[in-house]
């Protein structure tokens, strides 16, 4: 996906002030989103590190610490639910969107081909992350499986590639594209405008 996005043609049409403002808001929102995503990943990594050091513990040992695992399950659910809602928004019981997520901030920029591709990549990766969360949290419902620790470690590691994909799409595709091709032209336009004003002033002084 990174290579595919990188090879897309650059937009040639004029970029409006509204689009530039939207790009700023998107970058600011996704910067906060990445911080929360990183915190959730660190939360999982700490559990993996503990379990890898005790990989051969039996189901009785797991049962003894079930209150800690239940607390971890709740914390993990809260963290990832917050991320998913922040990204996609909040829906009511009829699946109607009642609160927009940060992905909707991209709407003013969607006539840009690269932005549409980035949005699709993010939505696909976040769908994978949501499916991972469901699978991961379900593992904490069974303390009798002799392979439970190995199962938790294996499933938890699935998140690494998903989260890396999200981070790469934001940091290596969205941010450079917005800074260079959407926000950047304003700087060039501003310089050209100042040059033209200076040229007119010189012409008036020389007249």
C-alpha positions in Angstrom: 0.0 0.0 0.0 2.9 2.4 0.8 4.4 2.0 -2.7 1.0 2.2 -4.4 0.2 5.5 -2.7 3.6 6.9 -3.3 3.2 6.4 -7.1 -0.1 8.2 -7.4 0.0 11.3 -9.6 0.1 14.6 -7.8 -3.0 16.9 -7.9 -2.7 19.8 -10.4 -5.8 21.9 -9.5 -5.8 24.9 -7.3 -6.1 24.1 -3.6 -8.6 26.2 -1.7 -8.1 27.9 1.7 -10.8 25.6 3.1 -8.8 22.5 2.0 -5.7 23.9 3.6 -7.5 24.5 6.9 -9.0 20.9 6.7 -5.5 19.5 6.1 -4.2 21.3 9.2 -7.1 19.9 11.3 -6.5 16.4 10.0 -2.8 16.4 10.9 -3.5 17.8 14.3 -6.2 15.2 15.0 -4.2 12.3 13.8 -1.2 13.3 15.8 -3.3 12.9 18.9 -4.7 9.6 17.5 -1.2 8.2 17.1 -0.3 9.1 20.7 -3.3 7.1 21.9 -2.5 4.2 19.5 1.1 4.1 20.7 -0.1 4.0 24.4 -2.5 1.1 23.6 0.3 -0.8 21.9 2.6 -0.3 24.9 -0.1 -1.6 27.1 -0.3 -4.8 25.1 3.5 -5.1 24.9 3.8 -5.1 28.7 1.4 -8.0 28.9 3.3 -9.9 26.2 6.6 -9.4 27.9 5.2 -10.8 31.2 3.6 -13.8 29.5 6.6 -14.6 27.4 8.6 -14.9 30.6 6.0 -17.3 32.0 4.9 -19.1 28.8 4.8 -22.5 30.5 2.5 -21.5 33.3 -0.5 -23.7 33.6 -4.2 -22.9 33.7 -4.3 -23.0 37.5 -1.7 -20.2 37.6 -3.9 -18.1 35.2 -6.9 -18.7 37.4 -5.0 -17.4 40.4 -4.4 -14.1 38.7 -7.8 -13.9 36.9 -8.7 -10.6 38.7 -5.6 -9.0 37.1 -6.4 -10.4 33.7 -10.0 -9.2 34.0 -8.7 -5.7 34.8 -6.3 -5.8 31.9 -9.2 -7.0 29.6 -11.3 -4.0 30.7 -8.4 -1.5 30.3 -7.7 -2.9 26.9 -11.3 -2.7 25.8 -11.5 0.9 27.0 -8.4 1.9 25.2 -9.2 0.4 21.9 -12.9 1.4 22.0 -11.8 5.0 22.6 -9.5 4.7 19.6 -12.1 3.2 17.3 -14.7 5.8 18.3 -12.2 8.6 17.9 -11.5 7.3 14.4 -14.9 6.3 13.1 -17.3 8.2 15.3 -20.2 7.1 17.6 -23.4 5.4 16.4 -26.7 4.9 18.2 -28.6 1.6 18.6 -30.0 2.0 15.0 -26.4 2.4 13.7 -27.0 6.0 12.8 -23.9 8.2 13.2 -24.4 10.6 16.1 -20.8 11.8 16.5 -18.3 12.1 13.7 -14.8 10.7 14.1 -11.6 12.1 12.7 -11.8 10.1 9.5 -14.7 12.5 8.5 -12.2 15.4 8.7 -10.9 14.2 5.3 -14.2 14.9 3.5 -13.2 18.4 2.3 -10.1 16.9 0.7 -11.6 13.9 -1.0 -11.5 15.3 -4.5 -7.7 14.7 -4.2 -7.0 11.2 -5.4 -4.1 10.5 -3.0 -6.3 11.6 0.0 -9.0 9.1 -1.1 -6.5 6.3 -1.3 -5.1 7.2 2.2 -8.6 7.3 3.6 -9.4 3.8 2.2 -6.1 2.4 3.6 -6.9 3.8 7.0 -10.4 2.5 7.1 -9.2 -1.0 6.0 -6.5 -1.1 8.7 -8.9 0.1 11.4 -11.4 -2.6 10.5 -8.6 -5.1 10.9 -7.8 -3.6 14.3 -11.4 -3.8 15.4 -11.5 -7.4 14.5 -8.3 -8.1 16.3 -9.6 -6.4 19.5 -12.7 -8.7 19.5 -10.6 -11.8 19.0 -8.0 -10.7 21.6 -10.5 -9.8 24.4 -12.4 -13.1 24.0 -9.2 -15.0 25.0 -9.6 -13.6 28.5 -12.9 -15.5 28.9 -11.2 -18.9 29.2 -8.7 -19.7 31.9 -8.8 -23.5 31.5 -7.1 -23.8 28.1 -3.6 -25.3 28.6 -2.3 -23.2 25.7 -4.0 -20.0 26.8 -0.8 -18.0 27.4 0.6 -19.0 24.0 -2.7 -18.1 22.4 -2.8 -14.7 24.0 0.8 -14.0 22.9 0.2 -15.1 19.3 -3.0 -13.1 18.9 -1.5 -10.0 20.6 1.3 -10.0 18.1 -1.1 -9.8 15.3 -1.7 -6.2 16.3 1.9 -5.2 15.5 1.5 -5.3 11.7 -1.9 -3.6 11.8 -0.7 -0.8 14.0 2.5 -0.4 11.9 0.3 -0.1 8.8 -1.8 2.6 10.4 1.3 4.5 11.6 3.0 4.2 8.2 -0.1 5.5 6.3 -0.3 8.5 8.6 3.4 9.3 9.0 4.8 8.3 5.7 1.8 9.0 3.4 -0.7 11.4 4.8 1.6 13.9 6.6 4.2 14.2 3.8 1.5 14.5 1.1 -0.4 17.2 3.0 2.7 19.2 4.0 4.1 19.1 0.5 1.1 19.1 -1.9 -1.7 20.8 0.1 -0.1 23.0 2.7 3.1 23.6 0.8 1.6 25.5 -2.2 0.3 28.2 0.2 3.9 29.0 1.1 4.9 29.2 -2.6 1.7 31.3 -3.4 2.5 33.6 -0.5 6.1 34.2 -1.8 4.9 34.8 -5.3 2.3 37.3 -4.0 4.9 39.2 -2.0 7.2 39.3 -5.1 4.4 40.7 -7.2 3.5 43.3 -4.6 7.2 44.3 -4.4 7.4 44.5 -8.2 4.4 46.8 -8.3 5.8 49.0 -5.6 9.1 49.3 -7.4 7.3 50.2 -10.6 5.2 52.9 -8.8 8.4 54.4 -7.2 10.2 54.4 -10.5 7.3 56.0 -12.4 
